[in-house]
């Protein structure tokens, strides 16, 4: 079989090369335009960031022109509404010496509408059986708005006796009970009966 050979002229070779290279040249030109546009956008963003990060502490602007509130000091948290939310540890440190913690007095039993009792099923230490003692741990009164208009609920956990460990165990209240409601957080009363 005879191989076919063809001799190309210089102009034909240049035309074929130009055909192959043309899409690559167009692609490079488009990428150059994109790079230029991104560079301009980057410069604009840097200007915006520099303008927004200026305040009275890092420029010659007066303090009254500061729009953004300073970050809260360590140990403080800001809630979603913007009000200051202090951790319980920080509140304990801020409490004045000799001053009692802010808590209301417990309502008398005749004003309690409902009593919920919680008991341990097993000893939290050994997992064994526990005996009823008839004694109750802290009384945490929770007040809810209801048709009455107030519904006072008093959940309580019985203190149980473990004969194996010879130890009393208070029944912990469920977390939902500890954190429930709107007024409960402000109307907690920690005392023993």
C-alpha positions as CSV (number, residue, x, y, z in Angstrom):
1,X,0.0,0.0,0.0
2,X,1.3,3.3,-0.9
3,X,1.3,6.1,1.7
4,X,-0.2,9.3,0.7
5,X,2.0,12.2,1.1
6,X,1.1,15.7,0.8
7,X,3.2,18.7,0.8
8,X,1.7,21.7,2.5
9,X,2.5,25.2,1.6
10,X,3.7,27.6,4.2
11,X,0.4,29.6,3.9
12,X,-1.6,26.4,4.5
13,X,0.4,25.5,7.6
14,X,0.0,29.0,9.0
15,X,-3.8,28.8,8.3
16,X,-4.1,25.4,10.2
17,X,-2.1,26.8,13.1
18,X,-4.2,29.9,13.2
19,X,-7.4,27.7,13.2
20,X,-6.1,25.6,16.1
21,X,-4.9,28.6,18.2
22,X,-7.9,30.9,17.6
23,X,-10.2,29.3,20.3
24,X,-7.3,29.4,22.8
25,X,-6.6,33.0,22.1
26,X,-10.3,33.9,22.6
27,X,-10.3,31.9,25.9
28,X,-7.2,33.7,27.2
29,X,-8.7,37.1,26.3
30,X,-12.0,36.3,28.1
31,X,-10.0,35.1,31.2
32,X,-7.9,38.4,31.1
33,X,-11.2,40.3,31.1
34,X,-12.4,38.3,34.1
35,X,-9.2,38.8,36.0
36,X,-9.4,42.6,35.4
37,X,-13.0,42.6,36.6
38,X,-12.2,40.6,39.7
39,X,-9.3,42.9,40.5
40,X,-11.5,46.0,40.3
41,X,-14.1,44.3,42.5
42,X,-11.5,43.3,45.0
43,X,-10.3,46.9,45.2
44,X,-13.9,48.1,45.7
45,X,-14.4,45.6,48.5
46,X,-11.1,46.7,50.2
47,X,-12.3,50.3,50.1
48,X,-15.7,49.4,51.6
49,X,-14.1,47.3,54.4
50,X,-11.6,50.1,55.2
51,X,-14.5,52.6,55.3
52,X,-16.7,50.4,57.5
53,X,-14.0,49.4,59.9
54,X,-13.2,53.0,60.8
55,X,-14.4,54.3,64.1
56,X,-13.3,56.8,66.7
57,X,-10.6,54.4,68.1
58,X,-8.7,54.0,64.8
59,X,-9.4,57.2,62.9
60,X,-10.0,60.9,63.5
61,X,-13.8,60.4,63.6
62,X,-15.6,61.7,66.7
63,X,-17.0,59.0,69.1
64,X,-20.5,60.2,68.3
65,X,-20.1,58.9,64.7
66,X,-19.6,55.3,65.8
67,X,-22.5,53.2,64.7
68,X,-21.4,49.8,65.6
69,X,-21.5,48.9,69.3
70,X,-18.2,47.7,70.8
71,X,-18.0,44.0,71.5
72,X,-19.0,42.9,75.0
73,X,-16.3,42.4,77.6
74,X,-15.2,38.8,78.3
75,X,-17.7,36.9,80.4
76,X,-20.7,38.8,79.1
77,X,-23.0,37.6,76.4
78,X,-25.5,39.6,74.3
79,X,-28.8,37.9,73.6
80,X,-30.6,38.1,70.3
81,X,-32.6,41.2,71.5
82,X,-29.4,43.0,72.3
83,X,-30.0,43.0,76.0
84,X,-27.1,42.0,78.2
85,X,-27.1,38.4,79.4
86,X,-24.6,37.7,82.2
87,X,-23.5,34.2,83.0
88,X,-24.5,32.9,86.4
89,X,-20.8,32.7,87.4
90,X,-20.3,36.4,86.6
91,X,-23.5,37.3,88.5
92,X,-22.2,35.5,91.6
93,X,-19.0,37.5,91.4
94,X,-20.9,40.8,90.9
95,X,-23.2,40.1,93.9
96,X,-22.5,42.6,96.7
97,X,-21.0,41.1,99.9
98,X,-23.6,40.9,102.6
99,X,-26.5,41.1,100.1
100,X,-28.9,38.2,99.7
101,X,-29.5,36.9,96.2
102,X,-32.6,38.3,94.5
103,X,-35.4,35.7,95.0
104,X,-39.0,36.0,96.0
105,X,-40.4,34.3,99.0
106,X,-42.3,31.0,98.5
107,X,-46.1,31.2,98.3
108,X,-47.9,29.5,101.2
109,X,-49.2,26.0,100.5
110,X,-52.8,27.2,100.3
111,X,-51.9,29.4,97.3
112,X,-50.3,26.4,95.4
113,X,-52.7,25.0,92.9
114,X,-50.8,22.0,91.8
115,X,-48.0,19.9,93.3
116,X,-45.9,17.6,91.0
117,X,-43.9,15.0,92.7
118,X,-40.8,13.4,91.2
119,X,-39.0,10.3,92.7
120,X,-35.9,8.4,92.0
121,X,-36.5,4.9,90.6
122,X,-32.9,3.7,91.4
123,X,-29.9,4.9,93.4
124,X,-27.7,7.1,91.2
125,X,-24.5,5.7,92.7
126,X,-25.1,1.9,92.7
127,X,-28.3,1.5,90.6
128,X,-29.9,-0.4,93.5
129,X,-33.4,0.0,94.9
130,X,-34.2,3.1,97.1
131,X,-36.8,3.5,99.9
132,X,-39.2,6.4,100.4
133,X,-38.3,8.7,103.2
134,X,-41.3,11.0,103.1
135,X,-38.9,14.0,103.1
136,X,-38.8,16.4,100.1
137,X,-36.0,18.4,98.7
138,X,-36.1,22.0,97.5
139,X,-39.4,23.5,96.6
140,X,-39.2,25.4,93.3
141,X,-42.4,27.3,92.7
142,X,-43.3,28.2,89.1
143,X,-46.0,30.7,88.3
144,X,-47.8,30.6,84.9
145,X,-50.4,32.9,83.4
146,X,-53.6,30.9,83.0
147,X,-57.4,31.4,82.8
148,X,-57.4,31.7,86.6
149,X,-55.3,34.3,85.9
150,X,-52.3,32.6,87.7
151,X,-51.5,29.0,88.0
152,X,-48.9,28.2,90.6
153,X,-47.2,24.8,90.2
154,X,-44.8,23.4,92.7
155,X,-42.7,20.5,91.3
156,X,-40.7,18.7,94.0
157,X,-38.4,15.8,94.1
158,X,-38.5,13.3,97.0
159,X,-35.3,12.6,98.9
160,X,-34.8,8.8,98.6
161,X,-32.7,6.5,101.0
162,X,-30.2,4.0,99.6
163,X,-29.8,1.2,102.2
164,X,-26.7,-0.2,100.4
165,X,-24.8,3.1,100.5
166,X,-26.6,4.4,103.6
167,X,-27.1,7.7,101.9
168,X,-29.9,10.1,101.1
169,X,-30.4,11.1,97.4
170,X,-32.5,14.0,96.3
171,X,-34.5,13.4,93.1
172,X,-33.4,15.9,90.4
173,X,-36.1,17.8,88.6
174,X,-36.3,17.3,84.9
175,X,-34.4,19.9,82.9
176,X,-37.6,21.0,81.2
177,X,-39.1,21.8,84.6
178,X,-36.0,23.8,85.6
179,X,-36.1,25.9,82.5
180,X,-39.9,26.1,81.8
181,X,-42.1,29.1,81.3
182,X,-41.8,32.8,81.2
183,X,-42.1,33.8,84.9
184,X,-40.4,30.7,86.4
185,X,-36.9,32.0,85.6
186,X,-37.6,35.2,87.6
187,X,-39.8,33.7,90.3
188,X,-37.6,30.8,91.5
189,X,-37.7,30.2,95.1
190,X,-35.0,27.8,96.4
191,X,-35.8,26.5,99.9
192,X,-36.4,23.3,101.7
193,X,-39.6,22.2,103.3
